[in-house]
Amino acid sequence: MSIEGYDLLVEEFKFLLEVEKPVVAHEKLVAAAQGDRSENADYHAAKEKLRFIDKRLFYLNSMIQKSQLIDPALLPHAKVSFGSTVKILNINTDEEEVYTLCGVLESEPQNGLISIHSPLARAMLGKGVEDEFTIALPHAEKEYEILTIEYKNIFSLKKNIRTKKDFSFH
């Protein structure tokens, strides 16, 4: 994953741990002080939010620990690699397509950001300009030619960058 992607995961983790979880824990205490917990909707809602926060914290912590940081700006991009923006020609339809190879958590296929683990990305890895490759689909094969390879910052291409507003469970 890119450094920006990692930083965003850490930012969300810290926000949930240091801001969101204490707020919701306080909500739970206030609701519990109101009396009978068995029919207390506020108490049960806060308890449920805490469960969601803990699950998300567990997931984020796992992703942070497992992540392999790569700064694609330091790679040469003479051949397709992590962070490469690749313009390819679909030989069958004569249509051009542009994709940027990124980490799983950074991918936005609808915006041309595809996971390094996707079949298309794996087929392109290590290829150079004018190299051809084939992707086997269930009912057909697609043939492509690489037209250009360049580096563009992954986060400058993203359309859906999460913010603190998105981290919150309120």
N, C-alpha and C positions, 0 to 999 in steps of 0.2 A: 504494500500500500504506500501511497505517497506520504510525505511528511505532513502536508496539510490535512489529509484524511485521518492520519494518526492524531494530530493535534485536535481535530474536531471530536474524535472519540473520547480523548482525555478531557476535553472541555465539558462534554455531556456528562461523563462519569463524575467529575468534580461538582458540577451543578446539581446533579441528582443527590449526591452524597452530602454536600455541604449546605445546600439551600432547600431543595424540594423535600427531601426526607425529613429534616427537622420540622418544617412547616406542617407537613401532613401528620407527623407524630404528635405535634402540639394539638392539631385538630382532633386527633383521636382521644387525647387526654381530656380535652374540653368536653367532647361528646360523652366520654365515659363518666365524667363528673355529673352529668345530668340525671343519672339514676339507672334504672333497669336497662341493661344492655341488650336483652333479648329482642326488644322491639324498637331499638334506637337506630333509626336509619342513618343518622349522621355518623354514629360510631361504626356501623358496618361499612359505610362508604369509605371512611378514612382507613379502616382496616384493609379493605380491598385495594385502595390506592397504594398503601404501603406494600402490599403483596406484589403489585405491578412494578413498583419502583425497585423492590429487591430483585425481582426477576430480571429487570432491565440492567441493574447494576451487575448482577452475576454474568449476564451475557456480554456487557461492555468490558468487564474485567477479563473475561476469557479472550475476547477479540484483541484487547490491548496486549495481553501476554503472548498470544500466538502470532501477532503481526510481525511481518518482516518489512522493515522500512527500506524503501528505495527512492533515491532522489533521481528522477528520470532526466533532470536537467544535466546531470553529470555523465549520462550515457551518450555515445557517439551518434546513434540513430542512423548509421549507414545501412544497418540491417534492422528489421522490425524487432523491437524489444519493448519492455514495459515502458509506458508513457509515450510511445510513438503514435503520431497521428498519420494514418495511412490512407491514401487515396487509391482505390482499386477500381478496376474495370471489370464488370461482369461480361465475360466474353460471349455468353449466350444471348444477352439482351442488349449489349453495347451501352449499358448504363453505368455511370460512375457513382461510387459510394465512398463515403469517408467515415473512418472509425478511429477512435483513440483507445488504446489498450490501457486498462487501469485495474485497480483492485476490485474484488467482489463488492465490497461495501461502498465503493465509489461509483459503480457502474450505473448508467442511465441509458439503456439500450435505445430508447426512443429519441435520445439526443446524440446518438453516435458514440457514447462511452460504453465500451463492452469489456466484460471481465476477461482478464488474462487467461482464465480457465475455460472460456467459451470455445466451442469447436472452431469457429471462424478465427479467433485470435490464435489458437494453438496451430492452426494451419499456416498462419502468416509468420509466426515467430521464426526469426533467423533468416527470413527471405530478404532479398534486395530488390531494388528498382528493376523492372522488366522481368522479374521472376514470375512464373505462372504456378498456380496451385489449384487443387480440386477439393471441393467439399462434398462428401457423400451425404445425401438426404434420403429419407425413407423411400421416395418414389423417383428420385432423379439425382443427378450430379450437377453441381454448379462449378464452372471454371472461371477463374479470376486471373487478372494480371495486375501486379503492383505498379502503379504509375508514379507515386511520390511517397517519400517517407520524411517526416519532419517532427520536430518537438514543439508541442504547444502545452502550456501548463494545464493540467487536468482540471483544476478548480476554476480556471478562466472559461472553461467550456461547460461546466455544470450549470444546470438551470434550477436544481432543487437542493440548495444548500440549507441544511438544518440550522436553526438558530435557537437561542434559549427559549423562545416562545414555543418552539416545537418540542423541547425537552420536557416541558412541564406536563403534569398530569392533572391540571386544574381545568 
